[in-house]
Structures are given as C-alpha cells and as structure tokens.
C-alpha cells in the first residue's frame, strides 16, 4: 500500500484530488429534476377514497391506503413514503443542487458531499424500485432514478483520487471517534433490523408489517450493504486509510438524513390514522435525532480537516472523468 504524506507535512501544492466530471454533474441535475417530479407526485396525487381492507397471503389483514399514487400500498407504508417524499423535496433535492454547484466549482468538500447526497438518492430509489412500494405509474421513474443515482455515485466516488485526498488531510484529522461511531452505527443497524426477522423465524411467522409485500427490502439493504459498509469504513479509518473517510462521508450524510426521514414518516403516518404507543414515537425519533446530531458533528470534524484545492488546482481539475491516476493511499 502506497504511503503519502499528510497535508500538514507536504511542501508545495498537493495534487488535485477530485476531477470534475460533466457526466456526474449532468446526472446530478437530471436526478434532481426527476426526483422533483416523482416526490411531488407522491405528495400531490392524493385523492384518497379511504382505506380498503385486504387479507395478505400470510393471513394478515391490512388496510390499503386507497387513493393517490400509493393507493395499493398499506396505510403504514403509503403514509411513510409520503414522509420520505417530503424530506426529499425539502432537504434532499436542495442538498443535491447545492453540493453539485460546489462540485462544479472544484470544491473537494463539495465533491465529497455530492457523493454522500447521491448515496441518499441511491438508497431511497433503489428501495422503491426493488419493492418498498407496490408497483405504480412511476415505477419506471424509480428504476431510472435508481440507475442514474447508482452510476453517478460510482463515478463521483471513483473520481476522487484517494492519494491526493489524503495529502490534503490535516494532522488533526480525527480517527478513533469516527471509527467508533461507525462501529456503533453498524451494531445498532444490525440489531434493529435482524431482531424482528430472527423473532419471526423462531415463531414461524412473517415479520411484523410485512403485510402483502414479498420481502422486507429495507432490512435486506441495511443488513447487506449499510452494516458491512460502516464496519469497513470504521476499520479503514482506524488504519488511517483515505478510502475509509470517503466511505464514511457517504454513510454520515445518510445518517444525518435519517432523523428528518423518520420524523416526517411518523407525522405522516399519525396524520393518516396509524396509531403508535407514545414510546414508539418518542423513543425512535429521539434516538435517530441523537444519531443524526453525532453524525453531523463527525461529518463536520472530518470535512474541516480537509484542505480545499486552490484556484490553480480547480482550473487543472476541470476535465472529464478518469483523467487522473487513482491509487489507494494510506494517510499515515
């Protein structure tokens, strides 16, 4: 593994860490525009006729939403998805546009935030395309958003030269704090999502709130992708490897977005008539808000210890994707 000096010990100007790609910028604007249409349709197309009772293949009686784009989803899922649409409109799209603008100006922090924001859109629309909502008229839009977010995320991620990025780290770049937070996040995610599935297996029943859906998509994504990614990022950060910080920023942006997501989903579900014990409202919202606040603190701590490129670097970095050498570098 190639070793590179820290920014604090580097003489002269470090190499340009992020190549500005017209493809990434174009895909980001396309995602913002299409997500605006999809999320608006989920919120505005709400001619609700009233809940409709439905018996699932698991023998559970569910209430379908009965109107709008999510009319064939359960009240719980449809209302929750409308909360997600609201957060995407109010927070997700503005963050995508803002980080894309900074990315186009050659900001390394902008490139890192753009990668994390694209990760949020990838998570949301991969979930919808793969089955968190029942097939509706916007299915192809979800597939296109899934695809565009995936390739934009990959191109943005690989467009950052990790060795050059490491050369811009200050000597005060935190290590143990971010790593421990990522390990804790992975453990909590694993316990929260695996426990209901294991309990259902032991009791020989379908997981709670699976209703008429074929599989718990969010559970699968969080256990198969998010949990191991957090463990990997934490382990790499402990070794002071730049890739760990790059992965961590994407995960931290997603964690920051989870608090408003859960709050909006809960409010929307309560408005739709879904009842929860007080503890199931206050506990999760308070817990996710705490996690989000810590994630913001860790994210800021990482970004403030990364030096931005100068004007000359930004000018030289205005090129197509793939123009620089990308070799993994240890920060130490």
N, C-alpha and C positions, 0 to 999 in steps of 0.2 A: 504494500500500500504506500503510495507516494506521500511524502510528508511536505507540508507547505507552512511557511511562517505565518504568524498572526499579523493582523493589520498593524497592530501597535509596533511590531518589530520590523516591518517591511520598509525598505528605503525606496523612495520614488513612488510612482503611481501604480497601484495594483492593476492587474488586467481586468478588462470588462467582464463582469460576472454574468450578465443577463443579455442575451441577444433579443432585440425587439423583432417579433415576427408579425408580418402583416396577416398571416393566416390566423394566429391566435387573437389578434386584435379584431379581425373581421368576425371570427366565430363568437367572440365575446359579445359584440354588438348584436349579432344575429340571435344569440341565446337570450339576451335582454329583451329584444323585441318580441320573440316568440313566447317567452315566459310571461311577458306582459299580457299577451292575448290569452294564453292558457289560464293564468291565475285569475284574470278579470272574468273570464267565462265561468270559472268555478264559483266566484262570488256573486256575480250579477245574474246568472241564469238560475234563478231560484224560485220558480213558480211552483211552490210546494203544495201538493194536493193533500198531504197528510201521510203519516206513517202507515205502512202496509205490513201486516203480519206475514211471516214466511218461515216455514219449517225446513231446516237445513238437512243435509244428508247425514249429519251427526246427531240428528234428533233434537236439535236445539231450536227453540222458537225465537226468531229475531224480528226486529222492526226495521223495515226498509225506509229510507228517507222519503221516498215518494214524489220527489219533484226536483227540477233543475238538472244540472249536468251529472250530479251524483245520486240521481233518483233511485238507482238499483243497488246502491250501497246501503249498509246498515246506518241507522241514525248516528251511532257512535263514530263510525268511520267517515261518513259524509261530513258531519259537523267538524270532526277533527281535521279533515282535509281542507275544509274552508278556512280553518285557522291557519293552516300551512300556506294556503294561497295568500292570505292577508299578510303574513310575515314576508313572503316572497316579494309581494308588491311594495311593502313599506320599507323593508330593510334589505332584502336580497338583491333586488334589481339596482337600487341606488348604490349599494356597495360594489356591485359588479361594474357599473358605469364609472364610479369614482376610481376604483383600482385600475380599470382599463385605461383611463386617461393618464394616470400616473405611470403606468407601464409604457404607454406610447411616448412619454417624455423621458424615458430612460431611467426611471427610478427603480433601484433594486428592491426597495421595500414595497413599491407598487407591484412589481413582478411577483413577489412572494405573497402579497395579499390577494392578487389576482388568482394565483394558483389555489390558494385556500378557498376563495369565493367560488371558483369553478368546481372545487370539490363539493361545496354545498349543493350547487345545482345538479351535479352528477348524482349525489346521494338522493336528492328529492325525486328527480325524474327517472332515475333507474328504478327506484322503489315503485313509482306509479306505473311505469311501463311493464314491470315484471309482476304486478298484481296486487299492490296495496289498495287499489281501487278497481271496481268492476269495469269491464270494457265499456267505453262510451264514445261519443262522437270525436273526441280529441285524442283517441288512442295513438294515431299516427303522429300527432304533435308531441306526445310524450316520448315516443320512440325517437323522433328527430332530436328532441332536446337531450335525451339520454346519449345518443350518438355524438352530437355536437359537443356536449359537456365532456364526454369521455376523451375525445381526441384533442379538444382544446386543453384539457387538464394535462394530458400526456405531453403535448407539445410545449406547454408552458413549463412543466416540471423539467423536461429534458433540455429546455432552452436555457437553463441556469447552470453555468459552469461551476461545479461544486468546489473545485480547487481555487478558482478566482473568488468565489463567495467566501471561502474560509480565510482567504488573505485579507478580507475586509472585517473580520471579527476583531473586536477589541479584546484586550487582555482580561477585561471584566466580564466576558460572556458567561452567563450562568450555566451550570451543568447539573448539579445534583438536584436542585429544586425542580426544573423542568422534567428531568428524568423520573423523579419520584411521583410527580403529578401525573405523568403519562402512565406509569405503572398502576397507580391508584385508579385512574380512569378505566384502564383495561380491566382491572379486577371488578370494579363496580358494574361495568357493562356486561361482563361475563356472568356475574351473579344475577343481575336484574333480568337478563334475557334467558339464561339457561334454567333457572329455578322453575318457572312455570311449565316449561317443556318437560323437564325431568319429573315434576309432580304429576303432569298429565300422563306421562308414560307409566309411572308407578300405579296410578289409579285406573289405567286403561281407558282414558277419556281423551277427547280433543282438548287442546289448550283453551283457556277462557278467552272469549271474544274472538275466536277463530270464525265462529258463525258459519256463513256459507262460503268463506274463502278457502282456497285449496291448500295454502301453506302460509305460515307467518313470515312474509318476505322481509320485514324489518328485522326480525330476530335472526334470520339467515345472514343478512348483510352485516349486521353488527357483530355477530359471532365469527363470521368467516373473513371479514375484511377489517372492520374498525378495531376489534380487540387485538388481533395479531399485529396490525399496523402500529398501534400505540405501544405495544411491547417492544417491537423492533425499533421504533423511534427512540424510546427511552434507553434501550441498550446501546444504540449508536451514539446518543448524546453522552452517555457515561464514558464512552471511549473518545469523546470529543471529535466525532466524525461529522462533517458538514451535512451529509445526507440525512442524519438524524434530525437536525434542525429544520431541514427542508420539509421532511415528512411531518414533523411536529407542528409547523405553522399551519399546514392544511387541516390537521386534526383539531388544532386550537380554534381556528375560525369556525369549524363545525360545532365545537362545544359551546362557543360563545352564542351561536345561533339557536342552540337547543333550548335555552331558557325562554326567550320570547316565543319560540315554537310551541313549547308545552303550555305556556300561559295562554296563548291565543287559541290553541286547540281546546283547552279546558273551558275557557269562556264560551267558545262557540258551542261546545257540547252541552254545557249548562243551559245556554240560550235555547238549544233545540230540545230540551227536556230530559237529557240524560242526568240521572241522579248519582251522586257520589257521596260517601261519608265525608265529613269535614276533614278527617285526617288524610284522606286520599286526594284532597285538593291542596291543603296547606303544605303537607309533607313533600310531595314531589316538586311543587313549584318552588318552595324554599330550598330544597336540595339542589335542583338544577340551577337556580339563581346563584347559589353559593359556588357551584362548579363553574358557572359562566364568569363570575367575578374573578375567581382564581385564574381561569383561562385567560381573561383579559390581562391580568397582572403579568402572567408568564409570557404572553404574546408581546406585550409592550417591552418587557425586560429583554427579550431576545432581539426585537427589531431595533431598539435604541442602541444596541451594541454591535450593529452592522453599519459600517460607513457607506454612505451613498457615493456613486461614481461622480466625478467632476464633469464639467461641460465637455471637455475633450473626450472623455470616456463615452459619454452619451452619444456624441456625434459618431464615434467609431463603431458604436454598438447598434446603429440604425441599419440593420441588414436583415436578410431573410433568415429563416430558421436553419440552424445546423452549421453556421459558419465558424464556430469555434471548437477547439479541442475539448472534449469532456472526459476528464479522468477523475476518478474518486480521490479525494484528498482528506487526510486526517488534519484536523485543526491543530493538533499538538505538534 
